[in-house]
């Protein structure tokens, strides 16, 4: 990852969503992006130049654009029409983004479009986030890594976020994953945890 | 045999599919992938297949297809009429907020010009207040009041349009609780499709989210009604049967939304039975 005086940046053409520039690099704001927050907390997994990424919950494509700056290719899956319009605008300028308009919980629909990926990144607001992750693990290479941004409040508003995390970890280990690291994204994001896991 | 976006691969080799993005998209829809047997394809296979020249060419062709699919889906989404209805209702509610805000501020200003006004205006309706303030001679002030009046006219016109559109897009829901409230329900749910998938119990408390969540977090009493409170048979009902009326009405609305979404026509028998059920719920025990 590229740091300039403690500021996380990515190399690429600016002006995607009004992000600030620093020495010709795009500043990646941890308060806006959960992935940037994860790196600010001292990460365990870095993006590599030749990585192919499957990005679930691409939304407006702000974080996607930074991931695309670092990696070879990003398959960005988003379901809602309004954010998809913004994502298309971002993808039009970055040739290594493949925008897929589909429901991440139904991978059988977009499976014919995909290739094996090095990183499965997931930031979806769905109560069944863990189920979606395990259904999409089929796209991971054997050496692949999954990075989940767990929105504990989307999974269950009533439970304590800590309990939701513990339960999610247990469910992940039951399916196809081995947990490597978990951390809360405070102070950047409330009630969000990052879970890094490898394929079994 | 495995089917991918660029062709089929089986024991004998690879059969590329040649066609425009539209043809490719249609073929993609027909592919029924069995996830248990699925293997993601390597892009090199598409090159070996003769479909693409290299990595760059592969990605470019894939992107063309994905852009085509996404743009088609977005167009389809935005041309459905309930989405326009949602935008109209949201504009209407926004107009209400703006008109109230401007009127309140204008009254505060007007009071400094006419200190005796404060007592009078308590008993006046919003519209009457505007009529009174219109007589003020200050040019800037009078112009703002004229603008507020214009906004009120736009609001009235928009409300008529919303009701008319609701009558055609969601006829059954509109017949049950009136076009405006029905349109608000669709707006809260996001779209007619989403409303039609909600159970009656969710429809009953649509628009009462904060009360619902405080109920779930702290165990305070559950909300009896959200948006449907705006319907006269709910807010005019006696307090002790209001919850029951809201529940029955919401259940019928759930069915009405499904008829509106899947059949798009009015169902008079259903409506008569429903109206009767709601009325019966409103009679005391």
Interface residues (C-beta under 8 A of the other chain):
Chain A: X73 X81 X84 X85 X88 X91 X92 X95 X96 X97 X98 X99 X100 X101 X107 X108 X109 X111 X112 X113 X114 X115 X116 X117 X135 X138 X139 X157 X158
Chain B: X3 X4 X5 X28 X31 X32 X33 X34 X35 X38 X40 X41 X42 X43 X59 X60 X62 X63 X65 X66 X67 X69 X70 X71 X73 X74 X77 X78 X213 X216 X217
